[in-house]
Amino acid sequence: MQWSQWLQGGPFLEVSFLLELKEKKKETIQEVISNLLKVRNRIEIYDKNVDEIVDFFDRGYPFDEEDPQSNYMHSLRLRLYVYLSRKRKATLQIEMVSSNAIMVNFWFYGSNLDDMEWDQIGIKNEEIIDFTNFLKELYFIYEYKIGGIAIEENVISLFGLDGVYPNECYRYENISHNRFLQESYSFIDIIWNEKYKKLSQVPYNHKRLDNDGILINISIFDE
């Protein structure tokens, strides 16, 4: 099955988070992928050539092949099945967004209508809790700095910047709790790791989690 035949149309619901890049790129990505087995929601990797895909991420490729000064992109995608209350197709996207940060992003078909032609099930309003629980489970496994759920948005938008990545403006330490509380209107839920900054005033419904996490409900799912 070709990439173009895996997830079709849209909109897409994205469950994403930001991790610090401490080790070598390849070892970091291998750890991210191996830790998928620890997630209580069963995750199956559809692709068989995972090692080749990780090697491609490690090598990278120029953004502009004709420009010798072009930034190198380090990016991969894996096709997955994620078992929430129902088995769903997903795409795992991993992007190196700066020299010390990577974004991990799970894409799901986000319409509330099923698309039987492409074997894509929609999301009923009562099923959004499945994705909130998935975001929480990912936090307990990866203890990321910030993660979120949104339609057609990922956590990089919470930097409040317009630049393309990779770019050092997206360094791990640059994401601000003050900014994301102001720029998060398009998100459904956000988890912030209070190990980096304790939040005393949160203008949304919120709940503190184990391991210094705080789950913030920004808006309702309405597709």
N, C-alpha and C positions, 0 to 999 in steps of 0.2 A: 504493500500500500504506500503510495506516494504521500509526501507531506501535505500536498494540496487536497488530499482526500481524507485527512484525519479530522480536523475541525473546520467547519464551513460556516460562512455567513456571519453570524453574530446576532446581537452583541455578545461580548465575552465578559464573564465575571473573572476577575483576577484576584488571587490570593498571593500576596507577595511580602517579602521581608528583606531587610538589609543586614548583611553580615560583614564583620571585619575580616580583611584578608591579612592574616598573620604569617602564614607559612607560604611555601611556594604554590603557585597557581594550581598545578596539577594535583598536588596532595590535598589542597583545600577542596577542590571539586570532587575528588574521589571520596573524601569524607562526607561531603554533602550528600552524595548519591548513596553511599553505604548506609548512612543514617536513615534513609527512607525506610529501611527494614525495621527500624525501631518505632516508627509511627504506628499507633494502634489501629488507625484506619489502614486497611490492607492496600498496598500500592504495588501494582505490577508494571514493570517496564516492558513495553511492547518491542522496542528496538533490541536487536541482538548484538549489534556492533558497538556496545557502550565504550569499550576501551579505545576504539578508533575515534569516536566522537569526543572523548576526553582529550586524546592526543591533539585533535584539531583545535580544541579550545586552548590548550597549552601553547601551541605554535602561534595561533592567531593569524590574522590576515589583514592586509592594509585596507583602510577605508577607501582609498583611491589608489588603485594599482599603478596609475601613471604618475603619481606624485611620490617621490622618494622620501619626502618629509611627512607623509600622511601618517596619522595615528593608526596604531594597530588595534584591531578589534579582537576581543576574546569573548566568544559567545558560543553557546550551544543550545540545542533543543532536543528533548527526549519525549517520545510518545508514551503516555501512561494510561493505565486504568486505575482510578481511585475509588475505593469502596466507601461511600458515605452511607446514607440510608439506602441509596441505590448505587449500582455500579455506573460510573461515569467516565467517559473519555476525558483526558486532560493532556495538556502540553506543558512540560517543565522547561522553562526558559531560565538560563543562568547567564548573567552579563557582568563582566568586569566594568564597573562604572568609574573607578578611579584607581590609583595605585594601591589603595588600602581598603577598598570596599567592593563587594559584589552584591548584586541583586538576584534573589531567587524568586521566581514567579511561576505560579501554577495557573494556567488558563483553563477555564471551563466554558462550555456553551451556556450563555447567560439569558436566553429568552425564556419566557414562561410557557412557550409552546414547544412541543416535541417536533423534531425534524426527522421523520422516519426514513426519508430518502438517504440521509447520511448517518443514520443510527445515532442520533443525538437527542438526549432527553432534556427537556426544559427544566426550569427550577420553579417549583410551586412556592408561594409565599411562605408556607409553613416549613419549607425545606431550607430556608436561609440559615436556620440555626445549625444545620449540618456544617455549613461553611464557617460559621463562628466557632464551632467546636473544633473544626479542623485547624483554624488559625491558632487556637489555644494549644492544641496538641503539638503543632509545629513549634510554638514558643517553648514548650517544656522540653522538646528534643534539642532545639538549636539555641535557645536563649538569645535570640536576635535582639538588636537594639530597638528596632521598630518594625511592625508589620501591619498589614491592612487588607481590607476587602473593598473592592470598588468595581464598578462597571467601566471598562475601557480606561482604567487608571491603575498605576502601580505606585509603590512607595517613593520612587524617585521624584514624583511630582510634589511630594511633601517637602522637598528642599526649597520649593518656591522659586526655582530658577528656570531659565529658558534654554540654557545651553545644551548641546548634544553631548553624549558621553561616548567614550571615556573622556573625563575632564577632571582636573584636580579640584574644581569647585564642588564636586560630589564626594570629597573625602569623608571618611566615616565620621569624623568628629564634627563635620560642618552641619549636620542636620540638627535643627534647633527645636526644642519642645515648644518654645513660644511661637515659632513660625508654623509648625504643623497644626497647632490648635487653631490657627487663623486660616490655614490654607486647606483644611480637610473637608470642606463642605461636600465634595463629591464622593466621599467614602461612606461606607455602611458601618464598619467597625475598624478600630485601630487598637493595637496593643503596643504600649510603650514600656520599655524596660527601665524601671525607676532606679536601677543601679547607677544609671548615668545622671539622672536628675529626678529628685522627688517632686511630684506635682502636688501643690497645695490647693490650687484653684483650677477646677476643670469644669467648663461651662456646659457639660453634657452628662447624661447618665453614665455612670462608670462603676466598675467593680474591681477591687484589687485581687490579684491572683497569687499563687505561690511563686517563688523565685523572683520576687520583686516586680512582677508584671502588673500592669493596670489595663483592663479592657475598657475601652471607651466607645460607647454607641453613639455614632454621629447622626445617622439617618436610618430610615427604613428602606427595605428592598421593595421596589415598585417598578417592575418591568412589564 
